[in-house]
């Protein structure tokens, strides 16, 4: 499964200097994750590190996993818009290559039908017994956060 790794060189304009080393560590992990997915680690490499034999299979990784690393200066409205446009274009191109309509909205249509069942529970004192446990829990949390709970 391909993975996209997205990082920002400047995480926040008001980041205290004391937190810069943590951001550097975070970015080191971002870059290293791409490296790990690309190259993995063989059983021989793991064993050479002195890992007990029973743990070698758990610390061995195949590698050869495709990744894209996107490094932006900072997260801004413009960069966020560029990321959204990138992913919309990516979905469109994949659909064209695979000859499927990426914007066929049957799932969205089902969501609209289901939303009509959920909405009364959000705005009134409607009974949520007809909702699944996960959705009922989300409705309760939403109502509590909105002061309606």
C-alpha positions, 0 to 999 in steps of 0.5 A, spaced: 500 500 500 503 506 497 503 511 503 504 519 503 508 522 508 507 530 509 511 534 513 513 541 514 519 545 515 516 550 520 511 547 524 508 554 527 511 561 527 510 562 534 514 555 536 518 556 542 525 555 541 525 549 546 521 545 542 525 546 536 529 539 537 522 535 538 520 538 531 527 536 528 526 529 531 519 528 528 522 530 522 527 525 522 522 520 524 518 522 518 524 521 513 526 515 516 519 512 515 520 513 508 527 510 508 524 504 512 518 503 507 523 503 501 529 499 504 526 495 510 530 490 514 533 483 512 533 478 518 540 478 517 541 485 518 536 484 525 540 478 527 547 482 526 544 487 531 544 482 536 536 481 537 534 474 540 532 469 534 525 469 537 524 476 535 528 476 529 521 475 524 518 481 528 523 486 527 524 484 519 521 488 514 520 487 507 521 494 504 520 496 497 513 499 499 512 506 495 512 512 498 511 520 497 514 525 501 511 532 501 515 537 505 512 544 505 515 550 508 509 551 513 502 549 513 498 555 510 491 556 507 495 556 500 499 549 502 492 546 504 489 548 498 495 545 494 494 538 498 487 538 497 488 539 489 493 534 489 489 529 492 483 530 487 487 530 481 490 524 484 484 520 484 481 523 478 488 520 474 487 513 478 480 513 475 482 515 468 487 509 468 483 504 471 477 506 467 472 507 473 468 514 475 472 516 481 466 521 482 461 516 482 457 518 488 453 512 490 456 512 497 455 519 498 448 518 496 447 513 501 450 517 506 445 523 505 440 518 506 443 516 513 444 523 515 436 524 514 436 519 520 441 522 524 440 529 524 434 529 528 438 526 534 443 532 533 438 538 533 432 535 538 431 530 543 430 525 538 431 517 540 437 514 538 436 507 539 435 506 532 442 508 531 448 503 531 452 504 537 458 508 534 454 513 531 449 514 537 456 515 541 458 520 536 451 523 537 452 524 544 459 526 544 457 532 539 451 534 543 455 534 549 460 539 546 454 543 543 451 544 550 445 540 548 447 533 552 
